[in-house]
Amino acid sequence: MTRKTVIVACGTGIATSTVVAEKITEACKKENLNVNIIQCKVTEIKGYAENADLIVTTTILKDSFGKKSINALSLITGIGEEKVLEEIINELKK
């Protein structure tokens, strides 16, 4: 399977994006998906977007740079987590 690149972004590129990146990585392992995860600040997405297959954020994203984007705040709160992980996995399987 082709390796997919996922940008995981939050306000600082450190705290919540780390939690989200770990959950995505674990879900992808269970589905045998090969992913490259790039963690960054929301303000840095533009620099990585060209080579990304998916953008996942924990904050509001004003521009998705022509890429599919998914808000993953639920991976922090735990409310609706399974649904968001399913949406991410389904997008990566395309």
PyMOL commands that set and color helices and strands:
alter all, ss='L'
color gray80, all
select helices_A, chain A and resi 15-30+42-49+74-77+81-92
alter helices_A, ss='H'
color red, helices_A
select strands_A, chain A and resi 4-10+35-41+54-57+69-71
alter strands_A, ss='S'
color yellow, strands_A
deselect
rebuild
show_as cartoon
